[in-house]
Amino acid sequence: MHIIKDLNEISKPLKKAVVAIGNFDGVHIGHQALFHQVIEKAQSIDGTSIVITFEPHPLRVINSNKHFPLITLYEQKVELIGTTGVNTLICIQFTREFAATPAHTFVKEILCDLIGIKAIIVGQDYSFGRNREGDVSLLKEMGATHGFEVIISDWVELEGRRISSTEIRNLVGEGRVEEAKKLLGRYYQVRGNVIRGRDRGGKLLGFPTANLTLSDELCPKTGVYAVTVEHDKARYKGVANIGYSPTFQNGLFSVEVHILDFDKVIYDQPIRLNFVRRLRDEKKFSGPEALAAQIRRDIETARGLLSSE
C-alpha cells in the first residue's frame, strides 16, 4: 500500500481514483466492508483504490479541551488498512484551518482537481466540510457536475445492530472485550514499550509482570483479563491487570501483564496485548499471599480460555 502523508506530495491526479473518506477509528468490519467495495469498484474500472483519513482525529482538534481516546492509534490504523488490499492511503493533516474548508472547495479542489476521483463510496449519513455543511445530496450534485459517481454503502449490521466505532468504544470501556471482538473482527489491542514498574510482581508475589504506559488509546475497564501477548514475532498467553492495585494502597494506575511460560528481560521493547476475556474485577486482598493465590487461580482460568489461541 502506498502511503501519502501530505497532500503536497500529490503532483498529479491518481489514476481513476475510487475513494472512501473517514476517520475509520478501529478499522472495524463495517469499515473493512467499505474498503472492499472501493477495491472492487476500482478493479472494475482499472482504477486506484484509495482510503482518505485524517490525523489527528478531527474531534481532538475541534474539541481540544476534551480527551478523546482512540480505538486504534495512527500506526495501528495504517497497518490494518494495509491488510485490506487498498492501493493507496492518503492521510490529511487535520488542523483548524483545514476544518474551515468549505464543502464545495473540498470536493472541487481536493477530491476532483488534486486526487482525480472517478467514484466515491460513502455511508448514508456522510457529512464533510466546514461545520459539516456537505452531505450526500451535495456530493451527488457535484458528482453530476464534475463527472464522478457517488455510491451509497449500506450499513453493516451484526445481530441486528449497526456496527460503529462508538459502540465498540462503549464495549471496551465496559470490559466487554469479547463482544468488541465481534465488531472489530479481531481482539481489541493496546501496544507500547515495556517500562520498569514497582518491581513487586516477581519479588513479592512470584509472578513477574511487564508494565505498559498507554498514551492516547482507549483503556479497557479496570480488572483482570485473559490476554495474548505479541513480542518479537511470537505470541504468548498472559494475564493482564488494569487498575490501581488496591491491595498495596498506593493509588497508582498501571497496565501490567504476567506472560505465561516466559522468562526474557524485555524492558524498553515493544509488546502488544490482545484482550480475550475479562476475568474479574480488581479486588483488595488481605495481603500478598492471598493476592498470589488469586493470581494462580487467574492463570489457570486464563490457560483454559486461551487453550485454542
C-alpha positions as CSV (number, residue, x, y, z in Angstrom):
1,M,0.0,0.0,0.0
2,H,1.3,3.4,-1.0
3,I,1.0,6.0,1.9
4,I,0.7,9.7,1.2
5,K,1.2,11.7,4.4
6,D,0.7,15.2,2.9
7,L,-1.5,16.4,0.1
8,N,1.5,18.4,-1.2
9,E,3.1,15.0,-2.2
10,I,0.4,14.6,-4.9
11,S,1.8,16.1,-8.1
12,K,-0.8,14.8,-10.5
13,P,-4.2,13.2,-10.2
14,L,-4.2,9.5,-9.4
15,K,-5.4,7.0,-12.0
16,K,-9.2,6.7,-11.9
17,A,-9.4,7.2,-8.2
18,V,-12.1,5.4,-6.3
19,V,-12.3,6.9,-2.8
20,A,-13.6,6.2,0.7
21,I,-13.2,9.0,3.3
22,G,-13.5,8.9,7.1
23,N,-11.7,8.7,10.4
24,F,-12.0,4.9,10.4
25,D,-11.2,4.6,14.1
26,G,-11.0,0.9,14.9
27,V,-11.0,-0.2,11.3
28,H,-13.9,-2.5,12.3
29,I,-15.7,-4.9,10.0
30,G,-18.0,-2.2,8.7
31,H,-15.0,-0.1,7.6
32,Q,-13.5,-3.3,6.1
33,A,-16.6,-3.9,4.1
34,L,-16.5,-0.4,2.7
35,F,-12.8,-0.8,1.7
36,H,-13.6,-4.0,-0.2
37,Q,-16.4,-2.1,-2.1
38,V,-13.8,0.5,-3.0
39,I,-11.3,-2.2,-4.2
40,E,-14.0,-4.0,-6.3
41,K,-15.1,-0.7,-7.9
42,A,-11.5,0.3,-8.7
43,Q,-10.8,-3.1,-10.2
44,S,-13.9,-2.8,-12.4
45,I,-12.7,0.4,-14.0
46,D,-9.0,-0.4,-13.9
47,G,-8.6,2.4,-11.3
48,T,-6.9,3.1,-8.0
49,S,-8.5,2.2,-4.7
50,I,-7.9,4.9,-2.1
51,V,-8.7,5.5,1.5
52,I,-8.6,9.0,2.8
53,T,-8.3,9.5,6.6
54,F,-7.2,12.3,9.0
55,E,-4.5,12.7,11.6
56,P,-5.1,13.7,14.3
57,H,-8.7,12.6,14.8
58,P,-10.9,15.7,14.0
59,L,-12.6,15.6,17.4
60,R,-9.2,16.1,19.0
61,V,-8.7,19.3,17.1
62,I,-12.3,20.6,17.3
63,N,-12.7,19.7,21.0
64,S,-9.1,20.2,22.0
65,N,-10.0,20.6,25.7
66,K,-11.7,17.2,25.8
67,H,-9.8,13.8,26.0
68,F,-11.0,11.5,23.2
69,P,-9.4,8.0,23.5
70,L,-8.9,6.1,20.3
71,I,-9.6,2.5,19.4
72,T,-6.6,2.5,17.1
73,L,-3.7,4.9,17.1
74,Y,-2.4,6.1,13.8
75,E,0.3,3.4,13.4
76,Q,-2.1,0.5,14.0
77,K,-4.8,2.1,11.8
78,V,-2.3,2.2,8.9
79,E,-1.3,-1.4,9.5
80,L,-4.9,-2.6,9.5
81,I,-5.9,-0.6,6.4
82,G,-2.8,-2.0,4.7
83,T,-4.1,-5.6,5.2
84,T,-7.3,-5.0,3.2
85,G,-5.6,-4.7,-0.2
86,V,-6.2,-1.0,-0.7
87,N,-3.8,0.6,-3.2
88,T,-3.3,4.0,-1.5
89,L,-3.8,5.6,1.8
90,I,-4.0,9.4,2.0
91,C,-3.6,10.9,5.4
92,I,-4.7,14.5,5.6
93,Q,-3.2,16.5,8.4
94,F,-6.3,17.8,10.2
95,T,-5.9,21.4,11.6
96,R,-8.3,24.1,12.5
97,E,-7.5,25.7,9.1
98,F,-8.4,22.5,7.3
99,A,-11.6,22.2,9.3
100,A,-12.7,25.6,7.9
101,T,-12.5,24.3,4.3
102,P,-16.0,24.8,2.7
103,A,-17.6,21.6,1.4
104,H,-17.6,22.7,-2.2
105,T,-13.9,23.6,-2.0
106,F,-13.0,20.2,-0.5
107,V,-14.8,18.4,-3.4
108,K,-13.6,20.6,-6.2
109,E,-10.1,21.4,-5.3
110,I,-9.0,18.3,-3.3
111,L,-11.1,15.4,-4.5
112,C,-11.5,16.4,-8.1
113,D,-8.6,18.6,-9.1
114,L,-5.9,17.1,-6.9
115,I,-6.8,13.5,-6.4
116,G,-8.9,13.0,-9.6
117,I,-11.8,10.9,-8.3
118,K,-14.0,8.9,-10.6
119,A,-16.1,7.4,-7.8
120,I,-16.7,7.9,-4.1
121,I,-18.3,5.4,-1.7
122,V,-19.8,6.7,1.5
123,G,-22.3,5.9,4.2
124,Q,-25.9,7.2,4.2
125,D,-25.2,9.9,6.8
126,Y,-21.8,11.0,5.5
127,S,-21.1,14.7,6.1
128,F,-18.0,16.8,5.4
129,G,-16.6,20.3,5.1
130,R,-16.9,23.4,7.3
131,N,-19.4,22.8,10.1
132,R,-20.3,19.5,8.4
133,E,-22.2,21.5,5.8
134,G,-21.7,18.9,3.0
135,D,-23.8,15.8,2.7
136,V,-24.7,13.0,0.3
137,S,-27.0,15.3,-1.7
138,L,-24.3,17.8,-2.3
139,L,-21.9,15.0,-3.3
140,K,-24.4,13.7,-5.9
141,E,-25.0,17.2,-7.2
142,M,-21.2,17.9,-7.6
143,G,-20.7,14.4,-9.0
144,A,-23.1,15.2,-11.8
145,T,-21.3,18.4,-12.5
146,H,-17.7,17.2,-12.2
147,G,-18.1,13.7,-13.6
148,F,-17.7,11.3,-10.6
149,E,-20.0,8.6,-9.4
150,V,-21.4,8.6,-5.8
151,I,-22.2,5.2,-4.4
152,I,-24.1,4.9,-1.1
153,S,-23.0,2.0,1.0
154,D,-25.4,0.1,3.2
155,W,-24.8,-0.1,7.0
156,V,-23.2,-3.3,8.1
157,E,-25.1,-4.9,11.0
158,L,-24.4,-7.7,13.3
159,E,-27.1,-9.4,15.4
160,G,-29.5,-6.6,14.5
161,R,-27.3,-3.7,15.5
162,R,-25.3,-1.3,13.4
163,I,-21.5,-1.6,13.7
164,S,-19.9,1.6,14.8
165,S,-16.8,2.9,16.5
166,T,-18.9,4.4,19.2
167,E,-20.5,1.0,20.0
168,I,-17.0,-0.6,20.1
169,R,-15.7,2.2,22.4
170,N,-18.6,1.6,24.8
171,L,-18.0,-2.1,24.9
172,V,-14.3,-1.8,25.6
173,G,-14.9,0.8,28.2
174,E,-17.3,-1.6,29.9
175,G,-14.8,-4.5,29.7
176,R,-16.9,-6.5,27.3
177,V,-13.9,-7.2,25.1
178,E,-15.3,-10.5,23.7
179,E,-18.3,-8.6,22.2
180,A,-16.0,-5.9,20.9
181,K,-14.1,-8.6,19.0
182,K,-17.2,-9.5,17.0
183,L,-17.5,-5.9,15.7
184,L,-13.8,-5.4,15.2
185,G,-13.1,-8.7,13.5
186,R,-10.1,-9.2,15.9
187,Y,-9.3,-8.8,19.5
188,Y,-9.0,-5.3,20.9
189,Q,-5.4,-4.4,21.2
190,V,-3.1,-2.0,23.0
191,R,0.6,-1.7,22.4
192,G,3.6,0.0,23.8
193,N,7.1,-0.4,25.2
194,V,7.7,-2.2,28.4
195,I,8.7,0.1,31.3
196,R,10.0,-0.5,34.7
197,G,7.2,-0.9,37.2
198,R,7.2,-1.1,41.0
199,D,9.0,-4.5,40.9
200,R,6.5,-6.2,43.2
201,G,5.2,-8.9,40.8
202,G,8.3,-11.1,40.7
203,K,10.0,-10.4,44.0
204,L,6.9,-10.1,46.3
205,L,4.3,-12.2,44.5
206,G,6.3,-14.6,42.4
207,F,4.7,-13.5,39.2
208,P,6.9,-11.0,37.2
209,T,5.0,-8.6,35.1
210,A,5.7,-6.4,32.1
211,N,4.3,-2.9,32.6
212,L,3.0,-0.6,29.8
213,T,2.2,3.1,29.7
214,L,-0.8,3.8,27.5
215,S,-0.8,7.1,25.5
216,D,-4.0,8.0,23.7
217,E,-5.6,4.7,23.1
218,L,-8.8,3.6,24.8
219,C,-8.2,1.7,28.0
220,P,-10.5,-1.3,28.9
221,K,-12.4,-1.2,32.2
222,T,-10.2,-1.9,35.2
223,G,-9.9,-5.5,36.1
224,V,-8.1,-8.7,35.3
225,Y,-8.1,-10.1,31.7
226,A,-7.0,-13.2,29.8
227,V,-4.8,-11.9,27.0
228,T,-2.4,-12.9,24.3
229,V,0.9,-11.1,24.1
230,E,2.8,-10.4,20.9
231,H,6.6,-9.9,21.2
232,D,9.3,-10.2,18.6
233,K,7.1,-12.0,16.1
234,A,5.9,-14.6,18.7
235,R,2.6,-14.9,20.6
236,Y,2.3,-15.9,24.2
237,K,-0.6,-16.3,26.7
238,G,-0.9,-14.0,29.6
239,V,-3.0,-12.5,32.4
240,A,-3.2,-8.7,32.5
241,N,-4.3,-6.4,35.3
242,I,-5.6,-2.9,34.6
243,G,-6.1,-0.7,37.6
244,Y,-4.8,0.7,40.9
245,S,-3.5,-2.4,42.8
246,P,-5.8,-1.8,45.8
247,T,-4.0,-4.5,47.9
248,F,-1.0,-2.2,48.1
249,Q,-3.0,1.1,48.5
250,N,-0.7,3.3,46.5
251,G,-3.4,4.6,44.2
252,L,-1.2,4.4,41.1
253,F,-2.8,3.3,37.8
254,S,-1.0,0.7,35.8
255,V,-1.4,-1.8,33.0
256,E,0.7,-4.9,33.7
257,V,0.8,-8.4,32.3
258,H,2.2,-11.7,33.5
259,I,3.3,-13.6,30.4
260,L,2.9,-17.3,30.9
261,D,6.0,-19.6,30.3
262,F,8.2,-16.6,29.6
263,D,11.5,-15.6,31.2
264,K,13.0,-12.9,28.9
265,V,14.0,-9.4,30.0
266,I,12.2,-7.1,27.7
267,Y,12.5,-3.6,29.2
268,D,12.1,-0.9,26.6
269,Q,10.9,-3.4,24.0
270,P,7.5,-3.2,22.2
271,I,4.7,-5.7,23.1
272,R,1.1,-5.9,22.1
273,L,-1.8,-7.0,24.3
274,N,-4.9,-8.6,22.8
275,F,-7.8,-8.7,25.2
276,V,-9.6,-12.0,25.0
277,R,-11.9,-12.1,28.1
278,R,-12.4,-10.1,31.3
279,L,-12.0,-12.5,34.2
280,R,-12.9,-10.4,37.3
281,D,-12.9,-7.0,39.0
282,E,-9.9,-5.7,40.8
283,K,-10.2,-6.6,44.4
284,K,-8.4,-5.7,47.6
285,F,-6.9,-8.8,49.3
286,S,-5.7,-9.2,52.9
287,G,-2.1,-9.3,51.8
288,P,0.5,-10.5,49.2
289,E,-0.2,-14.2,50.0
290,A,-3.9,-14.0,49.3
291,L,-3.3,-12.0,46.2
292,A,-0.7,-14.5,44.9
293,A,-3.2,-17.4,45.5
294,Q,-5.8,-15.5,43.4
295,I,-3.3,-14.8,40.7
296,R,-2.6,-18.6,40.5
297,R,-6.3,-19.2,40.0
298,D,-6.5,-16.4,37.4
299,I,-3.6,-18.1,35.5
300,E,-5.3,-21.4,35.4
301,T,-8.6,-19.8,34.2
302,A,-6.7,-18.0,31.5
303,R,-4.9,-21.1,30.4
304,G,-8.2,-22.8,29.8
305,L,-9.7,-19.9,28.0
306,L,-6.6,-19.4,25.8
307,S,-6.0,-23.1,25.1
308,S,-7.1,-22.6,21.5
309,E,-5.3,-19.4,20.9
